[in-house]
Amino acid sequence: MTEGDQFFSLEICHPHVSVPITVTAVYAASTLEARRVLWDGLLQCQPHHKLWIVVGDFNVVVEPWEKRGGRPFRVVEASDFVECMGSAGLFDGGFSGPNFTWCNNRHGRARIWKRLDRLLLNAAYLDIHLSVTVSHLARHPSDHAPLLMAVSTRLDGKPRCFRFINAWADYDDFRGVVKQSWEQECMGPPVHVLCRKLQRLRPIIQAWNKDRVGNFSNNVRKAEAEVAGLEQGMVGGGSDNELLRLHQAQARLNRALAMEEVLWKQRSRVKWLQLGDRNTKFFHSVVKQRRMQAVIHGIQDSNHKWVTEDARIGSEAVKYFSSLFSMEEDPASSATVGVIPKMVSLEDNEFLQNMPSFDEIQQVVFTMDVDSAAGSDGFTARGLRQGDPLSPALFIIGAEVLSRSLNNLPCCRGFQGFGVPRGCPLVTHLGYADDVLVFSSATTRSLRLVKRVLTDYEAVSGQRINAGKSCFLAHPKICPAKKLTIQRLTGFKYTPFPIKYLGFPLYCGRRKKEYFGGLCQAILLRIQSWQNRVLSQGGKIVLVKHVLSSMPTYLLMAASPSKSIFQEIEGMFSNFLWGATEGGTKHHWIRWKDLCVSHAEGGVGLRQLEDVYKAFSIKLWWTFRANSSLWAEFMHARFCRQVHSNLVSGAKGSEVWRRMVKVRNIAERHIGWIVRSGSANFWFDNWLGSGGLSVRLDNVSDHKVADFVQQDAWDVRRILQWVPQEIASEIVREDPPAGQLPDLMIWRPEHSGRFTLKSAFSIVQHRSSPSPLFKRIWHYAVPLRISFFLLRLLRERLPLDCTLWRLGIHGPSRCVCCSSPEVETVEHLFAAGDMANHIWHYFGDAVGVAWTGSAFHVYMAAWWQGRHRNKFLMFVHQVIPLLICWHIWKARNGVKYEGKTVGGLQVCRYIFSDLLEMFRVQFLECRVSTLSWLHFYLEISSWNRAVSHMLVKWVRPSHGALKLNTDGCSKGNPGVSGGGGVLREASGRLVMAFSCNFGIASSMQAEACALLFGVQLCL
């Protein structure tokens, strides 16, 4: 068929396969630049709607485990290949046998192993009833291992068991069917009765489904055919009765589509997609992949040999689990558990032994995930195991035993701990879940004590330490003999730095980009697994915001990647959002930086990684200043011994310390102190609320607030020795310290005083001026793809002829929506053109919406301005302009690229149909007329709203008293803030008025500052 310098393609037909198979053999070049030619060639020759198998030597590894020896794995080498796979819709076919297919046949440390050969398949493979398996054979005499591809028809063909479908519950008569069966009496123990009722209910539901529901896909096809026939009859006009029948048919189609979406979403068990976009095709592909992965082609037996026969696969699985569940545990001594003190009282023990109440059982059952995998009876069962509170409690108790045992090691004779700087606390271990880092010296006695603790823990807990996954780390210059001694005593292998612990790279020395390559690789693979061609841009925004953006968030909590890593990750996000074509990535119509602002500022609410990194840095500084954890105690002893943290330089120290010092000034401006005993630092802590005194004065020292208090009152004489008169006056207006409680550190941007990442992010995020137009296009009832389209429209980032001219792409321009030729511009297509003008006047003239001018944003603003009688009209006025622009764009594309003939009246019907659907979703309790747009609008206009009035007036104070009224505001909350106030006598005569600025603050802070400022003036 086709060939290139590094590949050739053949088309193969076989009687057992219903479609032709395109097989592409690859022999990739050894250089990165040359392989890019191969990736472009594969994208250009990819077959459409056919099974495509790509196999051969790709000369690149995709993941770190596919390489052993030589230089570390670099993500940049695999990124082009992974992007090519994603653009072409290819995925790895997997393999059985050895991990590596190539070796350079050298000896010792010069030997390198790689997985260079692989087989790729496209999505069409999921539609055929074939199973393709790949085996890595012995490597002889070549340096490459041959690949054996086996094709069989053995899929999971056993009879399908009963599965409860969530969409059944949406039918009105379903509850009655279940109730009638459930109320029939059944004798026996409660659990037996439950099982019998479920068994009896199963065939009843199956019969009801066959008679009442039928096949969901067939229902959709019938509804689509009915709507298409009625729409064809309405092309030349149509009566009101025919229009009503069309709306009823469209409602039946929407219901059928919704039921089908619920079905496939349940089968795919994908939980991160939100309402708004019907991605049924995506759910189909996920279900197909799950079914293909459910087929077991081979299994390793106890001798590490692969078994591929069906009978032996089953027997090996039964043998493994039988031995697993019949293992006898050795009796263990309870002495190790003695490190846990008695925490449960007699009252607690009696409470734990009580039978659970009906409400408690109902609460557990009702919190089960209805979309989880069904049990053997066809109904959801997984939640019983996931929600069991006993399992995590036992795990926590076991982890506590291990932690306390390791903490007791310094008390053992002969134990020498891991060396730490002078004054720092001794750390014996760090642990999270079942991943534990143990710190010890390399002396024989210390290692034996550590090993004894681990052995005792295994005996008492029943858990086993995986020696194959465990390792020990030491200084790179440790002698080989010492390594062997440690390995013999612990049973663990030596692993050099860097390693990963809880997903974080632990390394010594200079930071390198490849240490964070695993994160970039994980994001690439996640993007590839989504098969991005079946997702709308609205769905992609949800994935980027809630899935992809969360992947690096965990790492940014403590790690310090370079800016190039941020740029690479955000580049992957942007490429995924805008998609790819056969020639590579598509044009990015809006910069990533511009998307990472709020909706009101013209973005989509995404976050730049550098801003997230700064917010986490502020959180680290807050945790450090709180000094309430082992880490904070260690950092204080390491860097701030006998000196305030604000005086320590950030030029030296660890990467984490330098990272914290960079945001120190920002964090300190928002940290406040509530003075109780006066333990806060007089000069550096912000205990006055106006910043630390060290920022306002040059001559500072080291004092606590309590040092300036004598006999429960301010020592004014001493204060004046250190600060000028105006600051001294500010100090003495505060209450002097009293009590024994330590001063309380608070986070000023939050009303509660507790630190939140949201407030820290709002501090570091770049802000621009909000626009009411941008804010109006986002509504939770409007699908994201429509809102994102409107964002591109308002920013003039649509591929119109006038926009393409600005990009240097010149060609003839003609508006396809007008009877007379006109140049296609934004204003012409969406406002001044024949179709647009007809649609705007069709909806606006009937309900009295008028405007002046011919710009589309003027038309939109005319619908949004003014007050509306009720919430229903408010919703309609907000949504109608969005739907008009969206359907004009759809009609333009249908005419230009699909050759359709679309009239203005037909587009108006589509707009009205979508409006009705959104209205029903927004107001479920309302029933409205679907006869015409005018009837609908007049009906909702007649609905009244509940109006409440509250009289607000100035109340005069008592005779002889003064009254202070203040107000504060913030632009951005937090943002630039200010406040003011007036002071009046009882007669209303003005005594004094003021206004002032407060800098960056929230609305509540501005209110409080205005009140405080006014009270201080009164005093």
Summary of the structure (lengths in Angstrom):
residues: 1019
radius of gyration: 35.2
end to end distance: 92.0
largest distance: 108.0
contacts: 2772
relative contact order: 0.05
helix: 48%
strand: 12%
